[in-house]
Amino acid sequence: MKALMLVAVFAVAPVGAAQDPLFQPKTTEKAEKKEVVYLTAWPKLEADAATVKTDIERLRKAGTPEMGEQADAALTKAGAAIVPQLLPVLGREKSLEARLRVETVLEKITGPEHTRLLAPFFADKAREVRIWALARCAGFPDAGVQAPAVEAYTKAKAALAKDPKAEGADVELYCAALCATAAGSHAALESIAQSALEQWGKKGPELRLALEAVRDEESTTFASKLAADPDRKKKVAGLNLLAGCGTKSALALVKVELDNNDNSIRIAAINALRGIVDGELPIANLPVFEAIELAKKWKARS
C-alpha cells in the first residue's frame, strides 16, 4: 500500500489546451479549499509495461490522427503510473506536435496529489522536463514543494544571467518563480513583480493564484513600494500584486487611488480592494463610468 499524506490546501486544476512544449502555465480559476491526499509514491503500473512503451511511441510518432487518439486514450487509461516513463519524453522529443500530445496526456493524468512526486523533476537534466513539472505544480499550490522550487528558481536565475539568449531560459525562470511563490516562498517576488509589470494581461490569473500563497506583511510591504511609485505602469503592477498578496495594512495606500483620473489605476485599485477585503478575483475591462461608480461604493465602505 502506498504511503499517503493527508493535508488541507487550496488547489485548482489548470485549464486550457496544451501549449508550446516550453510549457506556459494555464489560466486558472479561483482556488477552492479542498483536502488533498499527497502521494509519496507513483501508483503501481497495472497495464502491461511493454504495451505502455509501445503506446508512448505511438503517441510520439502518430502517423495519423487516429493513431494519436488511440495512444492518448490508452495512456490516459493507464493513469499516473506512467508519468515516470512519459514525462522524460519531453526532454528527448524534437517534434513540436509530439511534445504537445505528450503534454496533453500528462495534464490528464496528473493533479494536486502528485505535486511532491513531480518535485524531483524540477532538477531534471532536460529543461523541457523541468519547465513542465514546475509549471504543473505552480497550478496546485503546495508548501511541500517549496524547498526544491526555490532551489530551481535560484538555478534558473543564474542560468538566465549566464546565457540570456538560451532557448527556454526565461520561461524556466518564470515557471520556477511561479512555483516557488505558489509554494509560499518570498524568494522570487522580484521576478513575479517583473512579470506583473510586463505581462499581467496575459498571465494575471496564474500570477494571482501564486500570490495568494504569500498574502502576508512581507509581501504587502514589497508590493506597496511598487504601488506607491509615480510611474503609471509600476503603480498598476503594484496594485495588481496587492490584489493577490496584500493585507489590510495596504488599504490606505490603495484607497487613495480610487480617485485617480487614470482609469487603469482606478480599476487596479478596485481589484486590489476586492482581493484584500473580500478575497474576490479581479473584474476585467471595466468601462470608465462603471469604474467610477464602483470606486464610489468602495469609498463608502471605508
BAMARKE-690702 format. One record per residue (C-alpha): residue number from 0; x, y, z. Coordinates in Angstrom, 1 decimal. Layout:
<seq->NUM	x->X	y->Y	z->Z>
...
This chain:
<seq->0	x->0.0	y->0.0	z->0.0>
<seq->1	x->1.3	y->3.4	z->-0.9>
<seq->2	x->2.2	y->5.8	z->1.8>
<seq->3	x->0.0	y->8.8	z->1.9>
<seq->4	x->-0.1	y->12.3	z->3.5>
<seq->5	x->-3.4	y->14.0	z->4.2>
<seq->6	x->-3.3	y->17.8	z->4.0>
<seq->7	x->-5.9	y->20.5	z->3.6>
<seq->8	x->-4.8	y->23.0	z->1.0>
<seq->9	x->-6.1	y->25.4	z->-1.7>
<seq->10	x->-5.9	y->23.6	z->-5.0>
<seq->11	x->-7.1	y->24.2	z->-8.5>
<seq->12	x->-6.7	y->22.4	z->-11.8>
<seq->13	x->-5.2	y->24.4	z->-14.6>
<seq->14	x->-7.5	y->24.7	z->-17.6>
<seq->15	x->-7.0	y->25.2	z->-21.3>
<seq->16	x->-5.4	y->23.3	z->-24.2>
<seq->17	x->-1.8	y->22.2	z->-24.3>
<seq->18	x->0.6	y->25.0	z->-25.5>
<seq->19	x->4.2	y->25.1	z->-26.6>
<seq->20	x->6.4	y->22.4	z->-25.1>
<seq->21	x->8.3	y->25.2	z->-23.3>
<seq->22	x->5.3	y->24.9	z->-21.1>
<seq->23	x->3.4	y->28.0	z->-20.1>
<seq->24	x->1.2	y->27.5	z->-17.1>
<seq->25	x->-2.5	y->27.5	z->-17.9>
<seq->26	x->-5.1	y->30.0	z->-16.8>
<seq->27	x->-6.6	y->29.1	z->-13.5>
<seq->28	x->-10.0	y->29.5	z->-11.9>
<seq->29	x->-10.4	y->30.8	z->-8.3>
<seq->30	x->-9.0	y->28.3	z->-5.9>
<seq->31	x->-11.3	y->26.2	z->-3.8>
<seq->32	x->-10.3	y->24.8	z->-0.5>
<seq->33	x->-10.2	y->21.1	z->-0.6>
<seq->34	x->-8.5	y->18.2	z->1.0>
<seq->35	x->-5.6	y->16.7	z->-0.9>
<seq->36	x->-4.1	y->13.3	z->-0.3>
<seq->37	x->-0.5	y->13.8	z->-1.4>
<seq->38	x->1.0	y->10.6	z->-2.8>
<seq->39	x->4.5	y->9.6	z->-1.7>
<seq->40	x->5.0	y->7.0	z->-4.5>
<seq->41	x->3.7	y->6.7	z->-8.0>
<seq->42	x->0.8	y->4.3	z->-8.4>
<seq->43	x->1.7	y->0.8	z->-9.4>
<seq->44	x->1.5	y->0.2	z->-13.1>
<seq->45	x->-1.4	y->-2.1	z->-13.8>
<seq->46	x->-1.1	y->-2.0	z->-17.6>
<seq->47	x->1.4	y->-4.2	z->-19.4>
<seq->48	x->4.8	y->-2.4	z->-19.4>
<seq->49	x->5.6	y->-3.4	z->-23.0>
<seq->50	x->2.2	y->-2.2	z->-24.2>
<seq->51	x->2.7	y->1.1	z->-22.4>
<seq->52	x->6.1	y->1.5	z->-24.1>
<seq->53	x->4.5	y->0.8	z->-27.4>
<seq->54	x->1.7	y->3.3	z->-26.8>
<seq->55	x->4.2	y->6.0	z->-25.9>
<seq->56	x->6.0	y->5.5	z->-29.2>
<seq->57	x->2.7	y->5.6	z->-31.0>
<seq->58	x->1.8	y->8.8	z->-29.2>
<seq->59	x->5.2	y->10.3	z->-30.3>
<seq->60	x->5.1	y->9.2	z->-33.9>
<seq->61	x->1.3	y->9.2	z->-34.5>
<seq->62	x->1.4	y->9.0	z->-38.3>
<seq->63	x->-2.4	y->9.6	z->-38.4>
<seq->64	x->-4.8	y->11.5	z->-36.1>
<seq->65	x->-6.4	y->8.2	z->-35.2>
<seq->66	x->-3.1	y->6.7	z->-34.1>
<seq->67	x->-2.5	y->9.6	z->-31.8>
<seq->68	x->-6.0	y->9.5	z->-30.4>
<seq->69	x->-5.8	y->5.8	z->-29.7>
<seq->70	x->-2.4	y->6.2	z->-27.9>
<seq->71	x->-3.8	y->9.1	z->-25.9>
<seq->72	x->-6.8	y->7.0	z->-24.8>
<seq->73	x->-4.6	y->4.0	z->-23.8>
<seq->74	x->-2.1	y->6.1	z->-21.9>
<seq->75	x->-4.7	y->8.1	z->-20.2>
<seq->76	x->-6.4	y->4.9	z->-19.0>
<seq->77	x->-3.1	y->3.7	z->-17.7>
<seq->78	x->-3.1	y->6.8	z->-15.4>
<seq->79	x->-0.4	y->8.4	z->-13.3>
<seq->80	x->1.7	y->5.3	z->-13.1>
<seq->81	x->3.2	y->6.0	z->-16.5>
<seq->82	x->4.4	y->9.6	z->-15.6>
<seq->83	x->8.0	y->8.4	z->-14.8>
<seq->84	x->8.2	y->7.0	z->-18.3>
<seq->85	x->6.2	y->9.6	z->-20.2>
<seq->86	x->7.5	y->12.9	z->-18.7>
<seq->87	x->11.1	y->12.4	z->-19.7>
<seq->88	x->10.0	y->12.1	z->-23.3>
<seq->89	x->9.6	y->16.0	z->-23.3>
<seq->90	x->13.4	y->16.2	z->-23.0>
<seq->91	x->14.1	y->13.9	z->-25.9>
<seq->92	x->11.3	y->14.7	z->-28.4>
<seq->93	x->12.1	y->17.2	z->-31.1>
<seq->94	x->8.7	y->17.4	z->-32.7>
<seq->95	x->6.5	y->20.2	z->-31.5>
<seq->96	x->3.3	y->18.3	z->-32.3>
<seq->97	x->4.6	y->15.2	z->-30.5>
<seq->98	x->5.5	y->17.2	z->-27.4>
<seq->99	x->2.1	y->18.8	z->-27.4>
<seq->100	x->0.5	y->15.3	z->-27.5>
<seq->101	x->2.7	y->14.2	z->-24.6>
<seq->102	x->1.7	y->17.3	z->-22.6>
<seq->103	x->-1.9	y->16.7	z->-23.2>
<seq->104	x->-1.7	y->13.2	z->-21.7>
<seq->105	x->0.4	y->14.4	z->-18.8>
<seq->106	x->-2.2	y->17.0	z->-17.9>
<seq->107	x->-4.9	y->14.4	z->-17.9>
<seq->108	x->-3.2	y->12.0	z->-15.6>
<seq->109	x->-1.6	y->14.4	z->-13.0>
<seq->110	x->-3.3	y->16.5	z->-10.3>
<seq->111	x->-2.7	y->18.2	z->-7.0>
<seq->112	x->-2.0	y->14.8	z->-5.3>
<seq->113	x->1.1	y->14.4	z->-7.5>
<seq->114	x->3.0	y->17.6	z->-6.7>
<seq->115	x->5.5	y->16.1	z->-4.4>
<seq->116	x->6.2	y->13.3	z->-6.8>
<seq->117	x->6.8	y->15.8	z->-9.6>
<seq->118	x->9.2	y->17.9	z->-7.5>
<seq->119	x->12.2	y->15.8	z->-8.2>
<seq->120	x->11.8	y->16.6	z->-11.9>
<seq->121	x->12.5	y->20.3	z->-11.0>
<seq->122	x->16.1	y->19.2	z->-11.2>
<seq->123	x->15.9	y->17.1	z->-14.3>
<seq->124	x->18.7	y->17.4	z->-16.8>
<seq->125	x->16.3	y->18.4	z->-19.5>
<seq->126	x->15.0	y->22.0	z->-19.4>
<seq->127	x->11.7	y->21.0	z->-21.0>
<seq->128	x->11.0	y->18.5	z->-18.3>
<seq->129	x->11.9	y->21.0	z->-15.5>
<seq->130	x->9.6	y->23.6	z->-17.0>
<seq->131	x->6.7	y->21.3	z->-17.3>
<seq->132	x->7.0	y->20.0	z->-13.8>
<seq->133	x->7.4	y->23.5	z->-12.3>
<seq->134	x->4.5	y->24.9	z->-14.2>
<seq->135	x->2.3	y->22.0	z->-13.4>
<seq->136	x->3.0	y->22.3	z->-9.6>
<seq->137	x->2.5	y->26.0	z->-9.8>
<seq->138	x->-1.1	y->25.3	z->-10.7>
<seq->139	x->-1.6	y->23.4	z->-7.5>
<seq->140	x->-0.1	y->25.5	z->-4.7>
<seq->141	x->1.7	y->23.2	z->-2.2>
<seq->142	x->4.1	y->24.3	z->0.5>
<seq->143	x->5.5	y->20.8	z->0.4>
<seq->144	x->7.5	y->21.6	z->-2.7>
<seq->145	x->8.9	y->24.9	z->-1.5>
<seq->146	x->12.5	y->23.8	z->-1.0>
<seq->147	x->13.0	y->22.2	z->-4.4>
<seq->148	x->11.1	y->25.0	z->-6.1>
<seq->149	x->13.3	y->27.7	z->-4.5>
<seq->150	x->16.4	y->25.8	z->-5.5>
<seq->151	x->15.1	y->25.5	z->-9.1>
<seq->152	x->14.4	y->29.3	z->-9.1>
<seq->153	x->17.9	y->30.1	z->-7.9>
<seq->154	x->19.5	y->27.8	z->-10.6>
<seq->155	x->17.2	y->29.2	z->-13.3>
<seq->156	x->18.1	y->32.8	z->-12.3>
<seq->157	x->21.8	y->32.0	z->-12.5>
<seq->158	x->21.4	y->30.2	z->-15.8>
<seq->159	x->19.5	y->33.1	z->-17.4>
<seq->160	x->22.1	y->35.6	z->-16.2>
<seq->161	x->24.8	y->33.4	z->-17.7>
<seq->162	x->23.1	y->32.9	z->-21.1>
<seq->163	x->20.1	y->35.3	z->-21.6>
<seq->164	x->19.6	y->34.0	z->-25.1>
<seq->165	x->19.4	y->30.3	z->-24.2>
<seq->166	x->16.1	y->28.8	z->-25.6>
<seq->167	x->13.6	y->28.5	z->-22.8>
<seq->168	x->15.8	y->30.0	z->-20.1>
<seq->169	x->13.3	y->32.9	z->-19.5>
<seq->170	x->10.4	y->30.6	z->-19.5>
<seq->171	x->12.1	y->28.3	z->-16.9>
<seq->172	x->12.8	y->31.3	z->-14.7>
<seq->173	x->9.2	y->32.4	z->-14.8>
<seq->174	x->7.8	y->28.9	z->-14.1>
<seq->175	x->10.3	y->28.4	z->-11.2>
<seq->176	x->9.3	y->31.8	z->-9.8>
<seq->177	x->5.7	y->31.0	z->-10.1>
<seq->178	x->6.1	y->27.6	z->-8.4>
<seq->179	x->8.3	y->28.9	z->-5.6>
<seq->180	x->5.8	y->31.7	z->-4.9>
<seq->181	x->2.8	y->29.3	z->-5.0>
<seq->182	x->4.6	y->27.2	z->-2.5>
<seq->183	x->4.8	y->30.1	z->-0.1>
<seq->184	x->8.3	y->31.5	z->-0.7>
<seq->185	x->9.2	y->35.2	z->-1.0>
<seq->186	x->12.4	y->34.4	z->-2.8>
<seq->187	x->11.0	y->35.1	z->-6.2>
<seq->188	x->8.9	y->38.2	z->-5.6>
<seq->189	x->11.2	y->40.4	z->-7.7>
<seq->190	x->10.7	y->38.1	z->-10.7>
<seq->191	x->6.9	y->37.9	z->-10.0>
<seq->192	x->6.8	y->41.7	z->-9.9>
<seq->193	x->8.6	y->41.9	z->-13.2>
<seq->194	x->6.1	y->39.5	z->-14.8>
<seq->195	x->3.2	y->41.6	z->-13.3>
<seq->196	x->4.8	y->44.7	z->-14.8>
<seq->197	x->5.3	y->43.2	z->-18.3>
<seq->198	x->2.6	y->40.6	z->-18.7>
<seq->199	x->-0.3	y->40.9	z->-16.3>
<seq->200	x->-2.8	y->41.0	z->-19.0>
<seq->201	x->-1.7	y->37.6	z->-20.3>
<seq->202	x->-0.5	y->35.9	z->-17.1>
<seq->203	x->-2.6	y->37.7	z->-14.4>
<seq->204	x->-4.7	y->34.7	z->-13.4>
<seq->205	x->-1.7	y->32.4	z->-12.7>
<seq->206	x->0.2	y->35.1	z->-11.0>
<seq->207	x->-2.7	y->35.9	z->-8.8>
<seq->208	x->-3.0	y->32.2	z->-7.8>
<seq->209	x->0.6	y->32.0	z->-6.8>
<seq->210	x->0.5	y->35.3	z->-4.9>
<seq->211	x->-2.4	y->34.1	z->-2.7>
<seq->212	x->0.2	y->31.7	z->-1.1>
<seq->213	x->2.2	y->34.7	z->0.2>
<seq->214	x->-0.5	y->37.1	z->1.4>
<seq->215	x->1.3	y->38.5	z->4.3>
<seq->216	x->3.1	y->41.6	z->5.6>
<seq->217	x->6.4	y->40.9	z->3.9>
<seq->218	x->4.7	y->40.6	z->0.5>
<seq->219	x->2.5	y->43.6	z->1.3>
<seq->220	x->5.5	y->45.8	z->2.0>
<seq->221	x->7.2	y->44.7	z->-1.2>
<seq->222	x->4.1	y->45.3	z->-3.4>
<seq->223	x->3.3	y->48.6	z->-1.7>
<seq->224	x->6.6	y->50.1	z->-2.7>
<seq->225	x->5.7	y->49.4	z->-6.3>
<seq->226	x->2.2	y->50.7	z->-5.9>
<seq->227	x->3.5	y->53.9	z->-4.5>
<seq->228	x->5.8	y->54.6	z->-7.4>
<seq->229	x->4.8	y->57.6	z->-9.5>
<seq->230	x->5.3	y->55.7	z->-12.7>
<seq->231	x->1.9	y->54.6	z->-14.0>
<seq->232	x->2.9	y->51.1	z->-15.1>
<seq->233	x->4.7	y->50.4	z->-11.9>
<seq->234	x->1.8	y->51.7	z->-9.8>
<seq->235	x->-0.7	y->49.4	z->-11.7>
<seq->236	x->1.6	y->46.4	z->-11.3>
<seq->237	x->2.0	y->47.1	z->-7.6>
<seq->238	x->-1.8	y->47.3	z->-7.2>
<seq->239	x->-2.2	y->44.1	z->-9.1>
<seq->240	x->0.2	y->42.4	z->-6.8>
<seq->241	x->-1.6	y->43.7	z->-3.8>
<seq->242	x->-4.8	y->42.1	z->-5.1>
<seq->243	x->-3.1	y->38.7	z->-4.6>
<seq->244	x->-0.7	y->39.2	z->-1.7>
<seq->245	x->-1.9	y->42.3	z->0.1>
<seq->246	x->-3.2	y->42.6	z->3.7>
<seq->247	x->-5.4	y->45.3	z->5.2>
<seq->248	x->-2.3	y->47.3	z->6.2>
<seq->249	x->-2.2	y->48.4	z->2.5>
<seq->250	x->-5.8	y->49.7	z->2.4>
<seq->251	x->-5.0	y->53.3	z->3.0>
<seq->252	x->-2.5	y->53.3	z->0.1>
<seq->253	x->-4.9	y->51.6	z->-2.2>
<seq->254	x->-8.0	y->53.7	z->-1.4>
<seq->255	x->-6.2	y->56.9	z->-2.4>
<seq->256	x->-6.0	y->55.6	z->-6.0>
<seq->257	x->-9.8	y->55.3	z->-6.2>
<seq->258	x->-9.8	y->59.0	z->-7.0>
<seq->259	x->-7.2	y->58.7	z->-9.7>
<seq->260	x->-8.2	y->60.0	z->-13.1>
<seq->261	x->-6.3	y->57.3	z->-14.8>
<seq->262	x->-8.9	y->54.5	z->-15.3>
<seq->263	x->-6.3	y->51.8	z->-15.4>
<seq->264	x->-5.1	y->52.8	z->-12.0>
<seq->265	x->-8.6	y->53.2	z->-10.7>
<seq->266	x->-9.5	y->49.7	z->-11.9>
<seq->267	x->-6.4	y->48.2	z->-10.4>
<seq->268	x->-7.2	y->49.8	z->-7.1>
<seq->269	x->-10.7	y->48.4	z->-7.2>
<seq->270	x->-9.4	y->45.0	z->-7.9>
<seq->271	x->-6.8	y->45.3	z->-5.1>
<seq->272	x->-9.6	y->46.1	z->-2.7>
<seq->273	x->-11.6	y->43.2	z->-4.0>
<seq->274	x->-8.7	y->40.9	z->-3.3>
<seq->275	x->-7.6	y->42.3	z->0.1>
<seq->276	x->-11.1	y->42.8	z->1.6>
<seq->277	x->-13.3	y->40.2	z->0.0>
<seq->278	x->-10.9	y->37.7	z->-1.4>
<seq->279	x->-12.5	y->38.2	z->-4.9>
<seq->280	x->-10.9	y->37.9	z->-8.3>
<seq->281	x->-10.4	y->40.9	z->-10.5>
<seq->282	x->-13.0	y->42.4	z->-12.8>
<seq->283	x->-11.6	y->42.9	z->-16.2>
<seq->284	x->-12.3	y->45.6	z->-18.8>
<seq->285	x->-14.4	y->48.0	z->-16.7>
<seq->286	x->-15.7	y->51.0	z->-18.6>
<seq->287	x->-14.8	y->54.4	z->-17.1>
<seq->288	x->-18.4	y->55.0	z->-15.9>
<seq->289	x->-18.7	y->51.7	z->-14.1>
<seq->290	x->-15.3	y->52.0	z->-12.6>
<seq->291	x->-16.2	y->55.4	z->-11.2>
<seq->292	x->-19.4	y->54.0	z->-9.7>
<seq->293	x->-17.6	y->51.1	z->-8.1>
<seq->294	x->-14.9	y->53.4	z->-6.8>
<seq->295	x->-17.7	y->55.4	z->-5.0>
<seq->296	x->-19.1	y->52.2	z->-3.5>
<seq->297	x->-15.7	y->51.2	z->-2.2>
<seq->298	x->-15.1	y->54.7	z->-0.7>
<seq->299	x->-18.5	y->54.4	z->1.0>
<seq->300	x->-17.3	y->51.1	z->2.6>
<seq->301	x->-14.4	y->52.8	z->4.3>
